[in-house]
């Protein structure tokens, strides 16, 4: 967050390139559960799974 709030745009770009999308602790828990539920098979996001996921959040 400190880098994102600073004026060092080049640094932010490099960090984004190296680490990609950063996730929160809660998102890590979701990812771990998804991996466990899929038996670590790296499933694609289908229309059905997307609809189901959005349904959880009322979207």
N, CA, C and O atoms as a Tinker XYZ file with bonds, in Angstrom:
   236  protein
     1  N      0.830000   -1.189000    0.000000    73     2
     2  CA     0.000000    0.000000    0.000000    64     1     3
     3  C      0.875000    1.253000    0.000000    63     2     4     5
     4  O      0.531000    2.266000   -0.610000    81     3
     5  N      1.991000    1.169000    0.682000    73     3     6
     6  CA     2.877000    2.336000    0.747000    64     5     7
     7  C      3.354000    2.721000   -0.650000    63     6     8     9
     8  O      3.407000    3.903000   -0.992000    81     7
     9  N      3.695000    1.730000   -1.443000    73     7    10
    10  CA     4.147000    2.020000   -2.814000    64     9    11
    11  C      3.001000    2.584000   -3.629000    63    10    12    13
    12  O      3.193000    3.526000   -4.399000    81    11
    13  N      1.813000    2.022000   -3.472000    73    11    14
    14  CA     0.654000    2.501000   -4.225000    64    13    15
    15  C      0.326000    3.941000   -3.866000    63    14    16    17
    16  O     -0.150000    4.696000   -4.714000    81    15
    17  N      0.571000    4.331000   -2.624000    73    15    18
    18  CA     0.270000    5.689000   -2.183000    64    17    19
    19  C      1.391000    6.664000   -2.489000    63    18    20    21
    20  O      1.197000    7.876000   -2.402000    81    19
    21  N      2.566000    6.151000   -2.848000    73    19    22
    22  CA     3.680000    7.040000   -3.175000    64    21    23
    23  C      3.559000    7.522000   -4.616000    63    22    24    25
    24  O      2.646000    7.129000   -5.343000    81    23
    25  N      4.470000    8.355000   -5.004000    73    23    26
    26  CA     4.437000    8.870000   -6.372000    64    25    27
    27  C      5.389000    8.094000   -7.283000    63    26    28    29
    28  O      5.704000    8.553000   -8.381000    81    27
    29  N      5.842000    6.939000   -6.841000    73    27    30
    30  CA     6.770000    6.143000   -7.616000    64    29    31
    31  C      6.030000    5.188000   -8.544000    63    30    32    33
    32  O      5.929000    3.994000   -8.264000    81    31
    33  N      5.520000    5.712000   -9.634000    73    31    34
    34  CA     4.740000    4.911000  -10.585000    64    33    35
    35  C      5.581000    3.788000  -11.196000    63    34    36    37
    36  O      5.079000    2.687000  -11.421000    81    35
    37  N      6.853000    4.064000  -11.464000    73    35    38
    38  CA     7.721000    3.045000  -12.041000    64    37    39
    39  C      7.865000    1.874000  -11.084000    63    38    40    41
    40  O      7.800000    0.717000  -11.499000    81    39
    41  N      8.062000    2.172000   -9.797000    73    39    42
    42  CA     8.182000    1.126000   -8.790000    64    41    43
    43  C      6.906000    0.299000   -8.728000    63    42    44    45
    44  O      6.975000   -0.929000   -8.662000    81    43
    45  N      5.754000    0.938000   -8.747000    73    43    46
    46  CA     4.483000    0.231000   -8.710000    64    45    47
    47  C      4.342000   -0.679000   -9.921000    63    46    48    49
    48  O      3.864000   -1.807000   -9.797000    81    47
    49  N      4.747000   -0.207000  -11.074000    73    47    50
    50  CA     4.664000   -1.004000  -12.296000    64    49    51
    51  C      5.544000   -2.246000  -12.190000    63    50    52    53
    52  O      5.129000   -3.340000  -12.574000    81    51
    53  N      6.752000   -2.078000  -11.672000    73    51    54
    54  CA     7.673000   -3.206000  -11.530000    64    53    55
    55  C      7.109000   -4.225000  -10.529000    63    54    56    57
    56  O      7.153000   -5.429000  -10.780000    81    55
    57  N      6.588000   -3.751000   -9.415000    73    55    58
    58  CA     6.012000   -4.651000   -8.416000    64    57    59
    59  C      4.832000   -5.415000   -9.009000    63    58    60    61
    60  O      4.695000   -6.617000   -8.782000    81    59
    61  N      3.984000   -4.727000   -9.763000    73    59    62
    62  CA     2.850000   -5.389000  -10.420000    64    61    63
    63  C      3.333000   -6.468000  -11.394000    63    62    64    65
    64  O      2.739000   -7.543000  -11.477000    81    63
    65  N      4.407000   -6.181000  -12.127000    73    63    66
    66  CA     4.948000   -7.147000  -13.083000    64    65    67
    67  C      5.519000   -8.371000  -12.380000    63    66    68    69
    68  O      5.360000   -9.494000  -12.858000    81    67
    69  N      6.181000   -8.160000  -11.249000    73    67    70
    70  CA     6.823000   -9.259000  -10.531000    64    69    71
    71  C      5.804000  -10.117000   -9.792000    63    70    72    73
    72  O      5.823000  -11.344000   -9.895000    81    71
    73  N      4.914000   -9.464000   -9.043000    73    71    74
    74  CA     4.018000  -10.199000   -8.162000    64    73    75
    75  C      2.625000  -10.438000   -8.728000    63    74    76    77
    76  O      1.901000  -11.293000   -8.217000    81    75
    77  N      2.232000   -9.720000   -9.757000    73    75    78
    78  CA     0.880000   -9.860000  -10.294000    64    77    79
    79  C     -0.146000   -9.302000   -9.329000    63    78    80    81
    80  O      0.135000   -8.356000   -8.592000    81    79
    81  N     -1.325000   -9.880000   -9.332000    73    79    82
    82  CA    -2.399000   -9.415000   -8.464000    64    81    83
    83  C     -2.154000   -9.886000   -7.037000    63    82    84    85
    84  O     -2.007000  -11.083000   -6.787000    81    83
    85  N     -2.111000   -8.953000   -6.114000    73    83    86
    86  CA    -1.963000   -9.305000   -4.711000    64    85    87
    87  C     -3.338000   -9.618000   -4.141000    63    86    88    89
    88  O     -4.331000   -9.020000   -4.555000    81    87
    89  N     -3.403000  -10.538000   -3.207000    73    87    90
    90  CA    -4.679000  -10.939000   -2.624000    64    89    91
    91  C     -4.663000  -10.735000   -1.109000    63    90    92    93
    92  O     -3.614000  -10.750000   -0.466000    81    91
    93  N     -5.855000  -10.545000   -0.572000    73    91    94
    94  CA    -6.004000  -10.368000    0.869000    64    93    95
    95  C     -5.994000  -11.725000    1.571000    63    94    96    97
    96  O     -6.038000  -12.765000    0.915000    81    95
    97  N     -5.936000  -11.715000    2.891000    73    95    98
    98  CA    -5.990000  -12.969000    3.657000    64    97    99
    99  C     -7.287000  -13.715000    3.381000    63    98   100   101
   100  O     -7.293000  -14.939000    3.253000    81    99
   101  N     -8.381000  -12.974000    3.291000    73    99   102
   102  CA    -9.669000  -13.612000    3.017000    64   101   103
   103  C     -9.678000  -14.256000    1.640000    63   102   104   105
   104  O    -10.210000  -15.352000    1.466000    81   103
   105  N     -9.092000  -13.582000    0.667000    73   103   106
   106  CA    -9.032000  -14.144000   -0.680000    64   105   107
   107  C     -8.159000  -15.397000   -0.711000    63   106   108   109
   108  O     -8.451000  -16.338000   -1.449000    81   107
   109  N     -7.106000  -15.414000    0.074000    73   107   110
   110  CA    -6.255000  -16.598000    0.164000    64   109   111
   111  C     -7.069000  -17.781000    0.678000    63   110   112   113
   112  O     -6.943000  -18.894000    0.168000    81   111
   113  N     -7.899000  -17.541000    1.686000    73   111   114
   114  CA    -8.753000  -18.609000    2.221000    64   113   115
   115  C     -9.693000  -19.138000    1.141000    63   114   116   117
   116  O     -9.889000  -20.348000    1.030000    81   115
   117  N    -10.276000  -18.241000    0.347000    73   115   118
   118  CA   -11.156000  -18.662000   -0.753000    64   117   119
   119  C    -10.374000  -19.493000   -1.764000    63   118   120   121
   120  O    -10.851000  -20.537000   -2.211000    81   119
   121  N     -9.182000  -19.040000   -2.125000    73   119   122
   122  CA    -8.366000  -19.769000   -3.097000    64   121   123
   123  C     -7.983000  -21.153000   -2.585000    63   122   124   125
   124  O     -8.022000  -22.131000   -3.332000    81   123
   125  N     -7.612000  -21.233000   -1.308000    73   123   126
   126  CA    -7.260000  -22.530000   -0.737000    64   125   127
   127  C     -8.454000  -23.480000   -0.754000    63   126   128   129
   128  O     -8.303000  -24.665000   -1.051000    81   127
   129  N     -9.626000  -22.967000   -0.441000    73   127   130
   130  CA   -10.826000  -23.806000   -0.451000    64   129   131
   131  C    -11.166000  -24.254000   -1.873000    63   130   132   133
   132  O    -11.550000  -25.404000   -2.091000    81   131
   133  N    -11.026000  -23.350000   -2.831000    73   131   134
   134  CA   -11.270000  -23.689000   -4.237000    64   133   135
   135  C    -10.315000  -24.780000   -4.704000    63   134   136   137
   136  O    -10.718000  -25.718000   -5.392000    81   135
   137  N     -9.061000  -24.653000   -4.329000    73   135   138
   138  CA    -8.078000  -25.670000   -4.709000    64   137   139
   139  C     -8.396000  -27.008000   -4.070000    63   138   140   141
   140  O     -8.288000  -28.052000   -4.714000    81   139
   141  N     -8.789000  -26.979000   -2.806000    73   139   142
   142  CA    -9.139000  -28.226000   -2.126000    64   141   143
   143  C    -10.383000  -28.858000   -2.751000    63   142   144   145
   144  O    -10.419000  -30.063000   -2.999000    81   143
   145  N    -11.400000  -28.032000   -3.001000    73   143   146
   146  CA   -12.655000  -28.539000   -3.568000    64   145   147
   147  C    -12.456000  -29.107000   -4.973000    63   146   148   149
   148  O    -13.153000  -30.041000   -5.369000    81   147
   149  N    -11.512000  -28.550000   -5.723000    73   147   150
   150  CA   -11.268000  -29.018000   -7.089000    64   149   151
   151  C    -10.189000  -30.089000   -7.154000    63   150   152   153
   152  O     -9.787000  -30.510000   -8.239000    81   151
   153  N     -9.723000  -30.528000   -5.994000    73   151   154
   154  CA    -8.652000  -31.521000   -5.928000    64   153   155
   155  C     -7.395000  -31.023000   -6.643000    63   154   156   157
   156  O     -6.666000  -31.791000   -7.271000    81   155
   157  N     -7.167000  -29.717000   -6.525000    73   155   158
   158  CA    -5.975000  -29.050000   -7.086000    64   157   159
   159  C     -5.848000  -29.242000   -8.601000    63   158   160   161
   160  O     -4.750000  -29.435000   -9.124000    81   159
   161  N     -6.991000  -29.186000   -9.293000    73   159   162
   162  CA    -6.981000  -29.410000  -10.737000    64   161   163
   163  C     -7.003000  -28.131000  -11.570000    63   162   164   165
   164  O     -7.056000  -28.210000  -12.797000    81   163
   165  N     -6.962000  -26.951000  -10.942000    73   163   166
   166  CA    -6.950000  -25.670000  -11.654000    64   165   167
   167  C     -8.124000  -25.557000  -12.633000    63   166   168   169
   168  O     -7.914000  -25.443000  -13.840000    81   167
   169  N     -9.350000  -25.588000  -12.119000    73   167   170
   170  CA   -10.522000  -25.557000  -12.996000    64   169   171
   171  C    -10.682000  -24.204000  -13.689000    63   170   172   173
   172  O    -10.309000  -23.166000  -13.143000    81   171
   173  N    -11.237000  -24.233000  -14.887000    73   171   174
   174  CA   -11.536000  -22.986000  -15.582000    64   173   175
   175  C    -12.821000  -22.402000  -14.998000    63   174   176   177
   176  O    -13.643000  -23.119000  -14.428000    81   175
   177  N    -12.972000  -21.110000  -15.150000    73   175   178
   178  CA   -14.187000  -20.440000  -14.685000    64   177   179
   179  C    -15.228000  -20.547000  -15.799000    63   178   180   181
   180  O    -15.145000  -19.853000  -16.812000    81   179
   181  N    -16.196000  -21.416000  -15.596000    73   179   182
   182  CA   -17.250000  -21.615000  -16.590000    64   181   183
   183  C    -18.388000  -20.646000  -16.318000    63   182   184   185
   184  O    -18.425000  -19.996000  -15.273000    81   183
   185  N    -19.308000  -20.552000  -17.254000    73   183   186
   186  CA   -20.490000  -19.707000  -17.060000    64   185   187
   187  C    -21.264000  -20.195000  -15.842000    63   186   188   189
   188  O    -21.736000  -19.397000  -15.033000    81   187
   189  N    -21.387000  -21.506000  -15.721000    73   187   190
   190  CA   -22.131000  -22.085000  -14.589000    64   189   191
   191  C    -21.459000  -21.759000  -13.246000    63   190   192   193
   192  O    -22.132000  -21.346000  -12.302000    81   191
   193  N    -20.132000  -21.946000  -13.161000    73   191   194
   194  CA   -19.452000  -21.677000  -11.893000    64   193   195
   195  C    -19.459000  -20.190000  -11.566000    63   194   196   197
   196  O    -19.572000  -19.809000  -10.401000    81   195
   197  N    -19.339000  -19.358000  -12.577000    73   195   198
   198  CA   -19.403000  -17.907000  -12.367000    64   197   199
   199  C    -20.780000  -17.505000  -11.843000    63   198   200   201
   200  O    -20.879000  -16.715000  -10.905000    81   199
   201  N    -21.835000  -18.042000  -12.440000    73   199   202
   202  CA   -23.204000  -17.752000  -12.016000    64   201   203
   203  C    -23.428000  -18.211000  -10.581000    63   202   204   205
   204  O    -24.046000  -17.506000   -9.783000    81   203
   205  N    -22.917000  -19.405000  -10.258000    73   203   206
   206  CA   -23.049000  -19.933000   -8.901000    64   205   207
   207  C    -22.325000  -19.040000   -7.901000    63   206   208   209
   208  O    -22.872000  -18.713000   -6.848000    81   207
   209  N    -21.109000  -18.650000   -8.223000    73   207   210
   210  CA   -20.332000  -17.781000   -7.343000    64   209   211
   211  C    -21.016000  -16.437000   -7.138000    63   210   212   213
   212  O    -21.097000  -15.947000   -6.012000    81   211
   213  N    -21.502000  -15.845000   -8.205000    73   211   214
   214  CA   -22.193000  -14.563000   -8.094000    64   213   215
   215  C    -23.493000  -14.704000   -7.308000    63   214   216   217
   216  O    -23.912000  -13.770000   -6.623000    81   215
   217  N    -24.130000  -15.870000   -7.407000    73   215   218
   218  CA   -25.348000  -16.114000   -6.641000    64   217   219
   219  C    -25.108000  -16.087000   -5.137000    63   218   220   221
   220  O    -25.978000  -15.679000   -4.367000    81   219
   221  N    -23.928000  -16.524000   -4.729000    73   219   222
   222  CA   -23.572000  -16.483000   -3.306000    64   221   223
   223  C    -23.636000  -15.055000   -2.783000    63   222   224   225
   224  O    -24.042000  -14.820000   -1.645000    81   223
   225  N    -23.239000  -14.113000   -3.610000    73   223   226
   226  CA   -23.185000  -12.717000   -3.207000    64   225   227
   227  C    -24.386000  -11.898000   -3.670000    63   226   228   229
   228  O    -24.412000  -10.675000   -3.531000    81   227
   229  N    -25.380000  -12.596000   -4.225000    73   227   230
   230  CA   -26.607000  -11.913000   -4.637000    64   229   231
   231  C    -26.439000  -11.006000   -5.837000    63   230   232   233
   232  O    -27.097000   -9.971000   -5.943000    81   231
   233  N    -25.559000  -11.395000   -6.737000    73   231   234
   234  CA   -25.310000  -10.563000   -7.931000    64   233   235
   235  C    -25.942000  -11.173000   -9.162000    63   234   236
   236  O    -25.835000  -10.612000  -10.252000    81   235
